[in-house]
């Protein structure tokens, strides 16, 4: 299928920010600002400018992970993907977030008896 367009799941990328940038001072603020740049840049030029400003502000120009993400921005940044039809699907966030939630209580190897007990805990936490 030569005309198929693939893109990375932005939810997975954003979920990795804490582990990838945890060693930096003010990493919580870095995470918030990166999210803002990704979601609130409405043109490609604005994203590029905002990304460069973000890297400079936090001294992240030498971060390999962020450099690689920037090189591949055309397959995960929303403004770079907006000219393709995605049927309003931006990521696997809905199913992945549910998996993440339920994995706190049960796994695929959990016995049925544990599932019954954890089901109540799961519902109570929601």
Jmol script that loads the backbone (N, CA, C; Angstrom):
load data "model"
ATOM      1  N   UNK A   1       0.841  -1.173   0.000  1.00  0.00           N
ATOM      2  CA  UNK A   1       0.000   0.000   0.000  1.00  0.00           C
ATOM      3  C   UNK A   1       0.891   1.242   0.000  1.00  0.00           C
ATOM      4  N   UNK A   2       1.365   1.617  -1.154  1.00  0.00           N
ATOM      5  CA  UNK A   2       2.350   2.701  -1.249  1.00  0.00           C
ATOM      6  C   UNK A   2       1.840   4.083  -0.849  1.00  0.00           C
ATOM      7  N   UNK A   3       0.553   4.296  -0.819  1.00  0.00           N
ATOM      8  CA  UNK A   3       0.034   5.618  -0.452  1.00  0.00           C
ATOM      9  C   UNK A   3      -0.360   5.719   1.022  1.00  0.00           C
ATOM     10  N   UNK A   4      -0.128   4.672   1.770  1.00  0.00           N
ATOM     11  CA  UNK A   4      -0.469   4.681   3.191  1.00  0.00           C
ATOM     12  C   UNK A   4       0.433   5.655   3.941  1.00  0.00           C
ATOM     13  N   UNK A   5      -0.160   6.435   4.803  1.00  0.00           N
ATOM     14  CA  UNK A   5       0.574   7.394   5.631  1.00  0.00           C
ATOM     15  C   UNK A   5       0.564   6.873   7.069  1.00  0.00           C
ATOM     16  N   UNK A   6       1.743   6.807   7.652  1.00  0.00           N
ATOM     17  CA  UNK A   6       1.857   6.356   9.042  1.00  0.00           C
ATOM     18  C   UNK A   6       2.298   7.534   9.899  1.00  0.00           C
ATOM     19  N   UNK A   7       1.837   7.534  11.124  1.00  0.00           N
ATOM     20  CA  UNK A   7       2.332   8.533  12.068  1.00  0.00           C
ATOM     21  C   UNK A   7       2.498   7.904  13.427  1.00  0.00           C
ATOM     22  N   UNK A   8       3.347   8.545  14.233  1.00  0.00           N
ATOM     23  CA  UNK A   8       3.603   8.057  15.575  1.00  0.00           C
ATOM     24  C   UNK A   8       2.477   8.484  16.498  1.00  0.00           C
ATOM     25  N   UNK A   9       2.288   7.720  17.535  1.00  0.00           N
ATOM     26  CA  UNK A   9       1.274   8.025  18.531  1.00  0.00           C
ATOM     27  C   UNK A   9       1.799   9.120  19.466  1.00  0.00           C
ATOM     28  N   UNK A  10       1.183  10.274  19.368  1.00  0.00           N
ATOM     29  CA  UNK A  10       1.618  11.411  20.173  1.00  0.00           C
ATOM     30  C   UNK A  10       1.435  11.137  21.671  1.00  0.00           C
ATOM     31  N   UNK A  11       0.434  10.341  22.009  1.00  0.00           N
ATOM     32  CA  UNK A  11       0.203  10.009  23.418  1.00  0.00           C
ATOM     33  C   UNK A  11       1.407   9.266  23.996  1.00  0.00           C
ATOM     34  N   UNK A  12       1.959   8.322  23.244  1.00  0.00           N
ATOM     35  CA  UNK A  12       3.128   7.582  23.715  1.00  0.00           C
ATOM     36  C   UNK A  12       4.345   8.497  23.860  1.00  0.00           C
ATOM     37  N   UNK A  13       4.523   9.392  22.909  1.00  0.00           N
ATOM     38  CA  UNK A  13       5.654  10.319  22.983  1.00  0.00           C
ATOM     39  C   UNK A  13       5.524  11.203  24.214  1.00  0.00           C
ATOM     40  N   UNK A  14       4.360  11.779  24.409  1.00  0.00           N
ATOM     41  CA  UNK A  14       4.169  12.679  25.541  1.00  0.00           C
ATOM     42  C   UNK A  14       4.279  11.938  26.877  1.00  0.00           C
ATOM     43  N   UNK A  15       3.904  10.681  26.878  1.00  0.00           N
ATOM     44  CA  UNK A  15       4.000   9.879  28.096  1.00  0.00           C
ATOM     45  C   UNK A  15       5.464   9.622  28.491  1.00  0.00           C
ATOM     46  N   UNK A  16       6.366   9.651  27.517  1.00  0.00           N
ATOM     47  CA  UNK A  16       7.783   9.399  27.783  1.00  0.00           C
ATOM     48  C   UNK A  16       8.524  10.619  28.327  1.00  0.00           C
ATOM     49  N   UNK A  17       7.921  11.778  28.244  1.00  0.00           N
ATOM     50  CA  UNK A  17       8.624  13.002  28.649  1.00  0.00           C
ATOM     51  C   UNK A  17       9.190  12.908  30.067  1.00  0.00           C
ATOM     52  N   UNK A  18       8.417  12.502  31.068  1.00  0.00           N
ATOM     53  CA  UNK A  18       8.989  12.467  32.425  1.00  0.00           C
ATOM     54  C   UNK A  18      10.235  11.587  32.529  1.00  0.00           C
ATOM     55  N   UNK A  19      10.224  10.426  31.910  1.00  0.00           N
ATOM     56  CA  UNK A  19      11.391   9.550  32.023  1.00  0.00           C
ATOM     57  C   UNK A  19      12.569  10.055  31.198  1.00  0.00           C
ATOM     58  N   UNK A  20      12.297  10.717  30.089  1.00  0.00           N
ATOM     59  CA  UNK A  20      13.377  11.200  29.230  1.00  0.00           C
ATOM     60  C   UNK A  20      13.999  12.500  29.732  1.00  0.00           C
ATOM     61  N   UNK A  21      13.227  13.314  30.444  1.00  0.00           N
ATOM     62  CA  UNK A  21      13.708  14.625  30.867  1.00  0.00           C
ATOM     63  C   UNK A  21      13.774  14.795  32.377  1.00  0.00           C
ATOM     64  N   UNK A  22      13.627  13.716  33.110  1.00  0.00           N
ATOM     65  CA  UNK A  22      13.596  13.763  34.570  1.00  0.00           C
ATOM     66  C   UNK A  22      14.879  14.317  35.180  1.00  0.00           C
ATOM     67  N   UNK A  23      16.006  14.154  34.509  1.00  0.00           N
ATOM     68  CA  UNK A  23      17.279  14.611  35.062  1.00  0.00           C
ATOM     69  C   UNK A  23      17.486  16.112  34.984  1.00  0.00           C
ATOM     70  N   UNK A  24      16.612  16.815  34.303  1.00  0.00           N
ATOM     71  CA  UNK A  24      16.767  18.254  34.145  1.00  0.00           C
ATOM     72  C   UNK A  24      16.056  19.002  35.266  1.00  0.00           C
ATOM     73  N   UNK A  25      16.698  20.083  35.694  1.00  0.00           N
ATOM     74  CA  UNK A  25      16.085  20.928  36.712  1.00  0.00           C
ATOM     75  C   UNK A  25      14.803  21.535  36.146  1.00  0.00           C
ATOM     76  N   UNK A  26      13.746  21.504  36.920  1.00  0.00           N
ATOM     77  CA  UNK A  26      12.470  22.055  36.480  1.00  0.00           C
ATOM     78  C   UNK A  26      11.789  21.208  35.417  1.00  0.00           C
ATOM     79  N   UNK A  27      11.988  19.889  35.499  1.00  0.00           N
ATOM     80  CA  UNK A  27      11.452  19.002  34.457  1.00  0.00           C
ATOM     81  C   UNK A  27       9.931  19.057  34.349  1.00  0.00           C
ATOM     82  N   UNK A  28       9.232  19.366  35.435  1.00  0.00           N
ATOM     83  CA  UNK A  28       7.770  19.481  35.348  1.00  0.00           C
ATOM     84  C   UNK A  28       7.362  20.661  34.470  1.00  0.00           C
ATOM     85  N   UNK A  29       8.054  21.783  34.641  1.00  0.00           N
ATOM     86  CA  UNK A  29       7.785  22.960  33.811  1.00  0.00           C
ATOM     87  C   UNK A  29       8.174  22.681  32.356  1.00  0.00           C
ATOM     88  N   UNK A  30       9.257  21.949  32.154  1.00  0.00           N
ATOM     89  CA  UNK A  30       9.695  21.570  30.809  1.00  0.00           C
ATOM     90  C   UNK A  30       8.608  20.745  30.132  1.00  0.00           C
ATOM     91  N   UNK A  31       8.053  19.792  30.863  1.00  0.00           N
ATOM     92  CA  UNK A  31       6.997  18.942  30.315  1.00  0.00           C
ATOM     93  C   UNK A  31       5.774  19.771  29.918  1.00  0.00           C
ATOM     94  N   UNK A  32       5.381  20.700  30.763  1.00  0.00           N
ATOM     95  CA  UNK A  32       4.227  21.549  30.455  1.00  0.00           C
ATOM     96  C   UNK A  32       4.476  22.404  29.219  1.00  0.00           C
ATOM     97  N   UNK A  33       5.670  22.972  29.146  1.00  0.00           N
ATOM     98  CA  UNK A  33       5.950  23.857  28.012  1.00  0.00           C
ATOM     99  C   UNK A  33       6.091  23.065  26.711  1.00  0.00           C
ATOM    100  N   UNK A  34       6.673  21.889  26.772  1.00  0.00           N
ATOM    101  CA  UNK A  34       6.773  21.066  25.565  1.00  0.00           C
ATOM    102  C   UNK A  34       5.383  20.700  25.062  1.00  0.00           C
ATOM    103  N   UNK A  35       4.509  20.340  25.964  1.00  0.00           N
ATOM    104  CA  UNK A  35       3.137  20.026  25.600  1.00  0.00           C
ATOM    105  C   UNK A  35       2.464  21.236  24.954  1.00  0.00           C
ATOM    106  N   UNK A  36       2.695  22.400  25.511  1.00  0.00           N
ATOM    107  CA  UNK A  36       2.120  23.624  24.957  1.00  0.00           C
ATOM    108  C   UNK A  36       2.636  23.869  23.532  1.00  0.00           C
ATOM    109  N   UNK A  37       3.934  23.707  23.316  1.00  0.00           N
ATOM    110  CA  UNK A  37       4.519  23.905  21.981  1.00  0.00           C
ATOM    111  C   UNK A  37       3.919  22.921  20.988  1.00  0.00           C
ATOM    112  N   UNK A  38       3.812  21.662  21.385  1.00  0.00           N
ATOM    113  CA  UNK A  38       3.299  20.618  20.497  1.00  0.00           C
ATOM    114  C   UNK A  38       1.849  20.877  20.116  1.00  0.00           C
ATOM    115  N   UNK A  39       0.998  21.177  21.078  1.00  0.00           N
ATOM    116  CA  UNK A  39      -0.441  21.286  20.831  1.00  0.00           C
ATOM    117  C   UNK A  39      -0.910  22.665  20.400  1.00  0.00           C
ATOM    118  N   UNK A  40      -0.131  23.710  20.669  1.00  0.00           N
ATOM    119  CA  UNK A  40      -0.607  25.066  20.413  1.00  0.00           C
ATOM    120  C   UNK A  40       0.194  25.812  19.351  1.00  0.00           C
ATOM    121  N   UNK A  41       0.887  25.101  18.503  1.00  0.00           N
ATOM    122  CA  UNK A  41       1.558  25.711  17.360  1.00  0.00           C
ATOM    123  C   UNK A  41       0.676  25.441  16.154  1.00  0.00           C
ATOM    124  N   UNK A  42       0.124  26.499  15.586  1.00  0.00           N
ATOM    125  CA  UNK A  42      -0.900  26.333  14.558  1.00  0.00           C
ATOM    126  C   UNK A  42      -0.387  26.426  13.127  1.00  0.00           C
ATOM    127  N   UNK A  43       0.908  26.690  12.973  1.00  0.00           N
ATOM    128  CA  UNK A  43       1.541  26.617  11.655  1.00  0.00           C
ATOM    129  C   UNK A  43       2.863  25.886  11.826  1.00  0.00           C
ATOM    130  N   UNK A  44       3.386  25.366  10.749  1.00  0.00           N
ATOM    131  CA  UNK A  44       4.676  24.673  10.809  1.00  0.00           C
ATOM    132  C   UNK A  44       5.777  25.644  11.224  1.00  0.00           C
ATOM    133  N   UNK A  45       5.711  26.848  10.699  1.00  0.00           N
ATOM    134  CA  UNK A  45       6.714  27.856  11.030  1.00  0.00           C
ATOM    135  C   UNK A  45       6.656  28.212  12.510  1.00  0.00           C
ATOM    136  N   UNK A  46       5.448  28.345  13.042  1.00  0.00           N
ATOM    137  CA  UNK A  46       5.292  28.647  14.471  1.00  0.00           C
ATOM    138  C   UNK A  46       5.829  27.498  15.317  1.00  0.00           C
ATOM    139  N   UNK A  47       5.559  26.269  14.916  1.00  0.00           N
ATOM    140  CA  UNK A  47       6.084  25.137  15.683  1.00  0.00           C
ATOM    141  C   UNK A  47       7.605  25.165  15.696  1.00  0.00           C
ATOM    142  N   UNK A  48       8.213  25.323  14.520  1.00  0.00           N
ATOM    143  CA  UNK A  48       9.675  25.335  14.441  1.00  0.00           C
ATOM    144  C   UNK A  48      10.261  26.436  15.325  1.00  0.00           C
ATOM    145  N   UNK A  49       9.696  27.624  15.260  1.00  0.00           N
ATOM    146  CA  UNK A  49      10.160  28.755  16.065  1.00  0.00           C
ATOM    147  C   UNK A  49       9.956  28.473  17.556  1.00  0.00           C
ATOM    148  N   UNK A  50       8.772  27.974  17.925  1.00  0.00           N
ATOM    149  CA  UNK A  50       8.474  27.681  19.335  1.00  0.00           C
ATOM    150  C   UNK A  50       9.363  26.564  19.878  1.00  0.00           C
ATOM    151  N   UNK A  51       9.632  25.562  19.051  1.00  0.00           N
ATOM    152  CA  UNK A  51      10.480  24.439  19.471  1.00  0.00           C
ATOM    153  C   UNK A  51      11.895  24.935  19.756  1.00  0.00           C
ATOM    154  N   UNK A  52      12.431  25.740  18.851  1.00  0.00           N
ATOM    155  CA  UNK A  52      13.789  26.261  19.031  1.00  0.00           C
ATOM    156  C   UNK A  52      13.858  27.146  20.277  1.00  0.00           C
ATOM    157  N   UNK A  53      12.862  27.991  20.470  1.00  0.00           N
ATOM    158  CA  UNK A  53      12.811  28.834  21.676  1.00  0.00           C
ATOM    159  C   UNK A  53      12.727  27.980  22.936  1.00  0.00           C
ATOM    160  N   UNK A  54      11.920  26.920  22.893  1.00  0.00           N
ATOM    161  CA  UNK A  54      11.773  25.992  24.020  1.00  0.00           C
ATOM    162  C   UNK A  54      13.120  25.347  24.363  1.00  0.00           C
ATOM    163  N   UNK A  55      13.835  24.861  23.354  1.00  0.00           N
ATOM    164  CA  UNK A  55      15.138  24.226  23.594  1.00  0.00           C
ATOM    165  C   UNK A  55      16.137  25.209  24.197  1.00  0.00           C
ATOM    166  N   UNK A  56      16.162  26.417  23.663  1.00  0.00           N
ATOM    167  CA  UNK A  56      17.079  27.444  24.180  1.00  0.00           C
ATOM    168  C   UNK A  56      16.745  27.814  25.619  1.00  0.00           C
ATOM    169  N   UNK A  57      15.460  28.017  25.880  1.00  0.00           N
ATOM    170  CA  UNK A  57      15.026  28.446  27.210  1.00  0.00           C
ATOM    171  C   UNK A  57      15.475  27.477  28.296  1.00  0.00           C
ATOM    172  N   UNK A  58      15.416  26.177  28.000  1.00  0.00           N
ATOM    173  CA  UNK A  58      15.745  25.171  29.011  1.00  0.00           C
ATOM    174  C   UNK A  58      17.107  24.511  28.794  1.00  0.00           C
ATOM    175  N   UNK A  59      17.881  24.998  27.840  1.00  0.00           N
ATOM    176  CA  UNK A  59      19.214  24.442  27.592  1.00  0.00           C
ATOM    177  C   UNK A  59      19.178  22.997  27.122  1.00  0.00           C
ATOM    178  N   UNK A  60      18.204  22.680  26.270  1.00  0.00           N
ATOM    179  CA  UNK A  60      17.994  21.303  25.835  1.00  0.00           C
ATOM    180  C   UNK A  60      18.496  21.023  24.415  1.00  0.00           C
ATOM    181  N   UNK A  61      19.271  21.958  23.866  1.00  0.00           N
ATOM    182  CA  UNK A  61      19.737  21.808  22.492  1.00  0.00           C
ATOM    183  C   UNK A  61      20.544  20.541  22.253  1.00  0.00           C
ATOM    184  N   UNK A  62      21.223  20.043  23.272  1.00  0.00           N
ATOM    185  CA  UNK A  62      22.047  18.848  23.117  1.00  0.00           C
ATOM    186  C   UNK A  62      21.331  17.549  23.458  1.00  0.00           C
ATOM    187  N   UNK A  63      20.049  17.611  23.767  1.00  0.00           N
ATOM    188  CA  UNK A  63      19.314  16.403  24.142  1.00  0.00           C
ATOM    189  C   UNK A  63      19.023  15.567  22.901  1.00  0.00           C
ATOM    190  N   UNK A  64      19.589  14.371  22.868  1.00  0.00           N
ATOM    191  CA  UNK A  64      19.477  13.506  21.689  1.00  0.00           C
ATOM    192  C   UNK A  64      18.025  13.117  21.403  1.00  0.00           C
ATOM    193  N   UNK A  65      17.272  12.777  22.429  1.00  0.00           N
ATOM    194  CA  UNK A  65      15.879  12.350  22.240  1.00  0.00           C
ATOM    195  C   UNK A  65      15.058  13.467  21.602  1.00  0.00           C
ATOM    196  N   UNK A  66      15.199  14.682  22.126  1.00  0.00           N
ATOM    197  CA  UNK A  66      14.455  15.811  21.578  1.00  0.00           C
ATOM    198  C   UNK A  66      14.910  16.147  20.156  1.00  0.00           C
ATOM    199  N   UNK A  67      16.209  16.028  19.896  1.00  0.00           N
ATOM    200  CA  UNK A  67      16.715  16.284  18.539  1.00  0.00           C
ATOM    201  C   UNK A  67      16.133  15.294  17.545  1.00  0.00           C
ATOM    202  N   UNK A  68      16.063  14.020  17.945  1.00  0.00           N
ATOM    203  CA  UNK A  68      15.493  13.001  17.058  1.00  0.00           C
ATOM    204  C   UNK A  68      13.993  13.215  16.853  1.00  0.00           C
ATOM    205  N   UNK A  69      13.300  13.621  17.910  1.00  0.00           N
ATOM    206  CA  UNK A  69      11.878  13.924  17.769  1.00  0.00           C
ATOM    207  C   UNK A  69      11.656  15.074  16.792  1.00  0.00           C
ATOM    208  N   UNK A  70      12.515  16.068  16.878  1.00  0.00           N
ATOM    209  CA  UNK A  70      12.364  17.215  15.985  1.00  0.00           C
ATOM    210  C   UNK A  70      12.601  16.800  14.530  1.00  0.00           C
ATOM    211  N   UNK A  71      13.596  15.972  14.303  1.00  0.00           N
ATOM    212  CA  UNK A  71      13.865  15.496  12.944  1.00  0.00           C
ATOM    213  C   UNK A  71      12.666  14.746  12.371  1.00  0.00           C
ATOM    214  N   UNK A  72      11.928  14.053  13.238  1.00  0.00           N
ATOM    215  CA  UNK A  72      10.773  13.251  12.800  1.00  0.00           C
ATOM    216  C   UNK A  72       9.446  13.963  13.050  1.00  0.00           C
ATOM    217  N   UNK A  73       9.467  15.271  13.214  1.00  0.00           N
ATOM    218  CA  UNK A  73       8.263  16.037  13.551  1.00  0.00           C
ATOM    219  C   UNK A  73       7.139  15.860  12.543  1.00  0.00           C
ATOM    220  N   UNK A  74       7.463  15.570  11.311  1.00  0.00           N
ATOM    221  CA  UNK A  74       6.441  15.405  10.267  1.00  0.00           C
ATOM    222  C   UNK A  74       5.568  14.172  10.468  1.00  0.00           C
ATOM    223  N   UNK A  75       5.940  13.279  11.396  1.00  0.00           N
ATOM    224  CA  UNK A  75       5.118  12.084  11.622  1.00  0.00           C
ATOM    225  C   UNK A  75       4.510  12.024  13.023  1.00  0.00           C
ATOM    226  N   UNK A  76       4.570  13.144  13.761  1.00  0.00           N
ATOM    227  CA  UNK A  76       3.904  13.116  15.067  1.00  0.00           C
ATOM    228  C   UNK A  76       3.362  14.468  15.527  1.00  0.00           C
ATOM    229  N   UNK A  77       3.842  15.558  15.010  1.00  0.00           N
ATOM    230  CA  UNK A  77       3.355  16.878  15.427  1.00  0.00           C
ATOM    231  C   UNK A  77       2.050  17.183  14.696  1.00  0.00           C
ATOM    232  N   UNK A  78       0.985  17.527  15.428  1.00  0.00           N
ATOM    233  CA  UNK A  78      -0.331  17.721  14.808  1.00  0.00           C
ATOM    234  C   UNK A  78      -0.352  18.677  13.617  1.00  0.00           C
ATOM    235  N   UNK A  79       0.345  19.802  13.700  1.00  0.00           N
ATOM    236  CA  UNK A  79       0.287  20.764  12.600  1.00  0.00           C
ATOM    237  C   UNK A  79       0.937  20.215  11.320  1.00  0.00           C
ATOM    238  N   UNK A  80       1.843  19.284  11.456  1.00  0.00           N
ATOM    239  CA  UNK A  80       2.473  18.664  10.284  1.00  0.00           C
ATOM    240  C   UNK A  80       1.591  17.575   9.672  1.00  0.00           C
ATOM    241  N   UNK A  81       0.621  17.119  10.415  1.00  0.00           N
ATOM    242  CA  UNK A  81      -0.246  16.033   9.954  1.00  0.00           C
ATOM    243  C   UNK A  81      -1.643  16.503   9.573  1.00  0.00           C
ATOM    244  N   UNK A  82      -1.912  17.783   9.725  1.00  0.00           N
ATOM    245  CA  UNK A  82      -3.290  18.242   9.554  1.00  0.00           C
ATOM    246  C   UNK A  82      -3.795  18.214   8.118  1.00  0.00           C
ATOM    247  N   UNK A  83      -2.943  18.015   7.158  1.00  0.00           N
ATOM    248  CA  UNK A  83      -3.404  17.947   5.768  1.00  0.00           C
ATOM    249  C   UNK A  83      -3.786  16.527   5.337  1.00  0.00           C
ATOM    250  N   UNK A  84      -3.699  15.579   6.260  1.00  0.00           N
ATOM    251  CA  UNK A  84      -4.117  14.200   6.000  1.00  0.00           C
ATOM    252  C   UNK A  84      -5.440  13.932   6.702  1.00  0.00           C
ATOM    253  N   UNK A  85      -6.223  13.030   6.156  1.00  0.00           N
ATOM    254  CA  UNK A  85      -7.476  12.633   6.789  1.00  0.00           C
ATOM    255  C   UNK A  85      -7.197  11.500   7.763  1.00  0.00           C
ATOM    256  N   UNK A  86      -7.554  11.704   9.022  1.00  0.00           N
ATOM    257  CA  UNK A  86      -7.319  10.703  10.064  1.00  0.00           C
ATOM    258  C   UNK A  86      -8.613  10.249  10.729  1.00  0.00           C
ATOM    259  N   UNK A  87      -9.731  10.634  10.226  1.00  0.00           N
ATOM    260  CA  UNK A  87     -11.029  10.267  10.815  1.00  0.00           C
ATOM    261  C   UNK A  87     -11.079  10.640  12.296  1.00  0.00           C
ATOM    262  N   UNK A  88     -10.529  11.804  12.611  1.00  0.00           N
ATOM    263  CA  UNK A  88     -10.489  12.348  13.973  1.00  0.00           C
ATOM    264  C   UNK A  88      -9.698  11.485  14.949  1.00  0.00           C
ATOM    265  N   UNK A  89      -8.853  10.621  14.450  1.00  0.00           N
ATOM    266  CA  UNK A  89      -8.023   9.769  15.306  1.00  0.00           C
ATOM    267  C   UNK A  89      -6.608  10.330  15.299  1.00  0.00           C
ATOM    268  N   UNK A  90      -6.171  10.824  16.438  1.00  0.00           N
ATOM    269  CA  UNK A  90      -4.831  11.395  16.540  1.00  0.00           C
ATOM    270  C   UNK A  90      -3.846  10.415  17.157  1.00  0.00           C
ATOM    271  N   UNK A  91      -4.344   9.448  17.883  1.00  0.00           N
ATOM    272  CA  UNK A  91      -3.448   8.529  18.563  1.00  0.00           C
ATOM    273  C   UNK A  91      -4.225   7.314  19.028  1.00  0.00           C
ATOM    274  N   UNK A  92      -3.506   6.435  19.681  1.00  0.00           N
ATOM    275  CA  UNK A  92      -4.148   5.281  20.305  1.00  0.00           C
ATOM    276  C   UNK A  92      -4.463   5.606  21.765  1.00  0.00           C
ATOM    277  N   UNK A  93      -4.535   6.895  22.066  1.00  0.00           N
ATOM    278  CA  UNK A  93      -4.687   7.342  23.441  1.00  0.00           C
ATOM    279  C   UNK A  93      -5.850   6.701  24.171  1.00  0.00           C
ATOM    280  N   UNK A  94      -7.000   6.637  23.517  1.00  0.00           N
ATOM    281  CA  UNK A  94      -8.168   6.123  24.217  1.00  0.00           C
ATOM    282  C   UNK A  94      -7.930   4.702  24.721  1.00  0.00           C
ATOM    283  N   UNK A  95      -7.504   3.811  23.844  1.00  0.00           N
ATOM    284  CA  UNK A  95      -7.303   2.428  24.281  1.00  0.00           C
ATOM    285  C   UNK A  95      -6.070   2.291  25.161  1.00  0.00           C
ATOM    286  N   UNK A  96      -5.003   3.011  24.838  1.00  0.00           N
ATOM    287  CA  UNK A  96      -3.788   2.899  25.634  1.00  0.00           C
ATOM    288  C   UNK A  96      -3.978   3.445  27.035  1.00  0.00           C
ATOM    289  N   UNK A  97      -4.711   4.525  27.168  1.00  0.00           N
ATOM    290  CA  UNK A  97      -4.912   5.064  28.513  1.00  0.00           C
ATOM    291  C   UNK A  97      -5.757   4.120  29.352  1.00  0.00           C
ATOM    292  N   UNK A  98      -6.707   3.455  28.726  1.00  0.00           N
ATOM    293  CA  UNK A  98      -7.510   2.469  29.457  1.00  0.00           C
ATOM    294  C   UNK A  98      -6.653   1.265  29.851  1.00  0.00           C
ATOM    295  N   UNK A  99      -5.787   0.827  28.950  1.00  0.00           N
ATOM    296  CA  UNK A  99      -4.882  -0.280  29.286  1.00  0.00           C
ATOM    297  C   UNK A  99      -4.013   0.102  30.480  1.00  0.00           C
ATOM    298  N   UNK A 100      -3.474   1.306  30.432  1.00  0.00           N
ATOM    299  CA  UNK A 100      -2.621   1.773  31.515  1.00  0.00           C
ATOM    300  C   UNK A 100      -3.383   1.800  32.838  1.00  0.00           C
ATOM    301  N   UNK A 101      -4.619   2.262  32.794  1.00  0.00           N
ATOM    302  CA  UNK A 101      -5.441   2.320  33.994  1.00  0.00           C
ATOM    303  C   UNK A 101      -5.695   0.916  34.555  1.00  0.00           C
ATOM    304  N   UNK A 102      -6.154  -0.002  33.710  1.00  0.00           N
ATOM    305  CA  UNK A 102      -6.489  -1.348  34.177  1.00  0.00           C
ATOM    306  C   UNK A 102      -5.262  -2.145  34.585  1.00  0.00           C
ATOM    307  N   UNK A 103      -4.119  -1.861  33.983  1.00  0.00           N
ATOM    308  CA  UNK A 103      -2.896  -2.586  34.340  1.00  0.00           C
ATOM    309  C   UNK A 103      -2.440  -2.299  35.761  1.00  0.00           C
ATOM    310  N   UNK A 104      -2.962  -1.244  36.370  1.00  0.00           N
ATOM    311  CA  UNK A 104      -2.657  -0.980  37.775  1.00  0.00           C
ATOM    312  C   UNK A 104      -3.339  -2.007  38.678  1.00  0.00           C
ATOM    313  N   UNK A 105      -4.378  -2.646  38.171  1.00  0.00           N
ATOM    314  CA  UNK A 105      -5.184  -3.558  38.979  1.00  0.00           C
ATOM    315  C   UNK A 105      -5.007  -5.024  38.576  1.00  0.00           C
ATOM    316  N   UNK A 106      -4.939  -5.280  37.288  1.00  0.00           N
ATOM    317  CA  UNK A 106      -4.826  -6.669  36.818  1.00  0.00           C
ATOM    318  C   UNK A 106      -3.905  -6.718  35.600  1.00  0.00           C
ATOM    319  N   UNK A 107      -3.408  -7.911  35.324  1.00  0.00           N
ATOM    320  CA  UNK A 107      -2.613  -8.145  34.125  1.00  0.00           C
ATOM    321  C   UNK A 107      -3.222  -9.318  33.384  1.00  0.00           C
ATOM    322  N   UNK A 108      -2.682  -9.593  32.220  1.00  0.00           N
ATOM    323  CA  UNK A 108      -3.212 -10.720  31.442  1.00  0.00           C
ATOM    324  C   UNK A 108      -2.996 -12.057  32.141  1.00  0.00           C
ATOM    325  N   UNK A 109      -2.084 -12.098  33.114  1.00  0.00           N
ATOM    326  CA  UNK A 109      -1.811 -13.347  33.840  1.00  0.00           C
ATOM    327  C   UNK A 109      -2.556 -13.447  35.165  1.00  0.00           C
ATOM    328  N   UNK A 110      -3.384 -12.476  35.455  1.00  0.00           N
ATOM    329  CA  UNK A 110      -4.131 -12.487  36.719  1.00  0.00           C
ATOM    330  C   UNK A 110      -5.179 -13.602  36.704  1.00  0.00           C
ATOM    331  N   UNK A 111      -5.279 -14.349  37.804  1.00  0.00           N
ATOM    332  CA  UNK A 111      -6.319 -15.381  37.866  1.00  0.00           C
ATOM    333  C   UNK A 111      -7.706 -14.747  37.942  1.00  0.00           C
ATOM    334  N   UNK A 112      -8.710 -15.488  37.544  1.00  0.00           N
ATOM    335  CA  UNK A 112     -10.083 -14.992  37.507  1.00  0.00           C
ATOM    336  C   UNK A 112     -10.546 -14.513  38.877  1.00  0.00           C
ATOM    337  N   UNK A 113     -10.163 -15.204  39.924  1.00  0.00           N
ATOM    338  CA  UNK A 113     -10.542 -14.823  41.282  1.00  0.00           C
ATOM    339  C   UNK A 113     -10.014 -13.426  41.621  1.00  0.00           C
ATOM    340  N   UNK A 114      -8.755 -13.148  41.222  1.00  0.00           N
ATOM    341  CA  UNK A 114      -8.178 -11.827  41.467  1.00  0.00           C
ATOM    342  C   UNK A 114      -8.912 -10.764  40.637  1.00  0.00           C
ATOM    343  N   UNK A 115      -9.310 -11.125  39.432  1.00  0.00           N
ATOM    344  CA  UNK A 115     -10.040 -10.188  38.589  1.00  0.00           C
ATOM    345  C   UNK A 115     -11.315  -9.724  39.294  1.00  0.00           C
ATOM    346  N   UNK A 116     -12.039 -10.638  39.882  1.00  0.00           N
ATOM    347  CA  UNK A 116     -13.271 -10.295  40.593  1.00  0.00           C
ATOM    348  C   UNK A 116     -13.021  -9.326  41.729  1.00  0.00           C
ATOM    349  N   UNK A 117     -11.965  -9.564  42.490  1.00  0.00           N
ATOM    350  CA  UNK A 117     -11.628  -8.684  43.608  1.00  0.00           C
ATOM    351  C   UNK A 117     -11.156  -7.316  43.102  1.00  0.00           C
ATOM    352  N   UNK A 118     -10.316  -7.326  42.117  1.00  0.00           N
ATOM    353  CA  UNK A 118      -9.754  -6.081  41.613  1.00  0.00           C
ATOM    354  C   UNK A 118     -10.770  -5.266  40.820  1.00  0.00           C
ATOM    355  N   UNK A 119     -11.764  -5.926  40.281  1.00  0.00           N
ATOM    356  CA  UNK A 119     -12.808  -5.221  39.540  1.00  0.00           C
ATOM    357  C   UNK A 119     -13.491  -4.203  40.454  1.00  0.00           C
ATOM    358  N   UNK A 120     -13.788  -4.594  41.685  1.00  0.00           N
ATOM    359  CA  UNK A 120     -14.395  -3.665  42.652  1.00  0.00           C
ATOM    360  C   UNK A 120     -13.446  -2.501  42.959  1.00  0.00           C
ATOM    361  N   UNK A 121     -12.163  -2.796  43.142  1.00  0.00           N
ATOM    362  CA  UNK A 121     -11.184  -1.746  43.414  1.00  0.00           C
ATOM    363  C   UNK A 121     -11.080  -0.778  42.225  1.00  0.00           C
ATOM    364  N   UNK A 122     -11.114  -1.343  41.060  1.00  0.00           N
ATOM    365  CA  UNK A 122     -11.021  -0.551  39.827  1.00  0.00           C
ATOM    366  C   UNK A 122     -12.203   0.410  39.732  1.00  0.00           C
ATOM    367  N   UNK A 123     -13.388  -0.094  39.910  1.00  0.00           N
ATOM    368  CA  UNK A 123     -14.583   0.735  39.837  1.00  0.00           C
ATOM    369  C   UNK A 123     -14.594   1.804  40.933  1.00  0.00           C
ATOM    370  N   UNK A 124     -14.146   1.434  42.117  1.00  0.00           N
ATOM    371  CA  UNK A 124     -14.109   2.399  43.215  1.00  0.00           C
ATOM    372  C   UNK A 124     -13.151   3.549  42.941  1.00  0.00           C
ATOM    373  N   UNK A 125     -12.048   3.264  42.240  1.00  0.00           N
ATOM    374  CA  UNK A 125     -11.069   4.310  41.963  1.00  0.00           C
ATOM    375  C   UNK A 125     -11.546   5.270  40.871  1.00  0.00           C
ATOM    376  N   UNK A 126     -12.472   4.822  40.037  1.00  0.00           N
ATOM    377  CA  UNK A 126     -13.008   5.688  38.975  1.00  0.00           C
ATOM    378  C   UNK A 126     -14.049   6.603  39.558  1.00  0.00           C
TER     379      UNK A 126
END
end "model"
wireframe off; spacefill off
backbone 0.3
color backbone group
